[in-house]
Amino acid sequence: MSEEKSPWMCHVCHHYSTIGEGIVCDECYMLTCNEHITTATVLNNESGLYELKKICVECQFKKSLNQ
């Protein structure tokens, strides 16, 4: 069997690819390319501990506007 290549598209820059996989943002759950995602430290209010999350630039921008 050959591996099926599923197309994906970055929701920020609309980069389209069938190579590899996009990365899902932990905030908005949309696919993003490597160029538009970063790992951020986010406080979990329930546990009081900090967690590492992958967050896209759009969600980062929204958070910076709300602060």
Helices and strands as residue ranges (DSSP letters): E 8-9, E 16-17, E 23-24, E 31-32, G 34-36, E 37-43, E 50-56, H 57-66
